[in-house]
Amino acid sequence: MVKERLRPIYNSGDSLLKEIQRTIVPEGGVAVWSLGQAGVLIKGGIFEEIICVDPYLTFSIELEDPDTEFKREIPPPLSPQELDVNTVLITHFHGDHMDLTTIKGVSQAHPETKFVAPASHVHMLHEIELDVKRIIPAKQQQVISFNGVTITPVAGAHTEYEMDQEGHAYYLGFFIDINGVRIFHTGDTVVTPDLIEQATKFQPHVTLLPINGGDYARTSRGIVGNMNFREAADFGVEIGTDLLVPIHFDMFSKNRDNPSYFVDYLFHNYPGQKFHMMSAGERLIYLK
Ligand SMILES: O=c1ccn([C@@H]2O[C@@H]3COP(=O)(O)O[C@H]3[C@H]2O)c(=O)[nH]1
């Protein structure tokens, strides 16, 4: 039943693992793989760091609640045990971004992997008994640096800016600088003047941004919205990014939009804007 529902993806399992291992990224470049939804894997820098953002590599949402409308439409390109990365970045606490089953599987299979998660929600990682030494609480504007990589968390508004009592943002995006290649993973957010200002200063080479939007029907079912395809394109162009990569459109049939609308909108309004739409498991090599 589940198998019939799942749509094909470009690459997965052993073949994807080998590709990730064998990819040597030239200076001034990064390799990016889509893992579906907001999940991406990024490789680059002098130490060939591998960073993963928001891996949802299980069926945990539908296993925990068989009546959920959030049933996967694509298979996980890798199992949690196969995800061999230096650092996992988590943008926020929703199960399709902070999947505790994925995180537990990764952490048990790869004892060296570190986990960066919003300070407001690191307590959720204690539920899976992740060693606190492996957790880096992320706070907006507080830079995290390791091995030639600089990560600056930026607060997002998953329709609203929300924060805990200490003022730590619930929803984060990440400005990631790998050896001079600047990547902005927005996380889940709508467009705000503050986000435009900060992203314009960062001047990303590559911006990964959601396009699924939001509407009355979804909001009334408790689904929190994001920027839509028009807002994503306008935002990406306004901040001056070189390459736009739409995300958050392939996982759940009830909470997505057609990426061809994003492409069509760019075609008509910003024909000089570079973009790349990815299939899960696909590799993109970006050179500055
Ligand atoms: O653990 C979960 C999983 C999902 N959700 C809802 O489903 C939506 C899926 O897309 P999104 O990640 O933009 O936003 C999510 C939320 O609205 C949730 O509230 N809690």
The ligand as an ORCA input file, in Angstrom:
! r2SCAN-3c Opt
* xyz 0 1
  O       5.245     17.198     13.844
  C       4.590     17.901     13.051
  C       4.605     17.644     11.675
  C       3.889     18.457     10.829
  N       3.157     19.490     11.354
  C       2.403     20.367     10.457
  O       2.552     19.857      9.154
  C       3.231     20.776      8.353
  C       4.128     20.182      7.314
  O       4.752     21.251      6.624
  P       5.570     22.311      7.495
  O       6.763     21.649      8.017
  O       5.703     23.563      6.754
  O       4.582     22.661      8.696
  C       4.068     21.541      9.337
  C       3.030     21.763     10.396
  O       2.051     22.645      9.996
  C       3.158     19.752     12.692
  O       2.522     20.691     13.162
  N       3.872     18.941     13.503
*
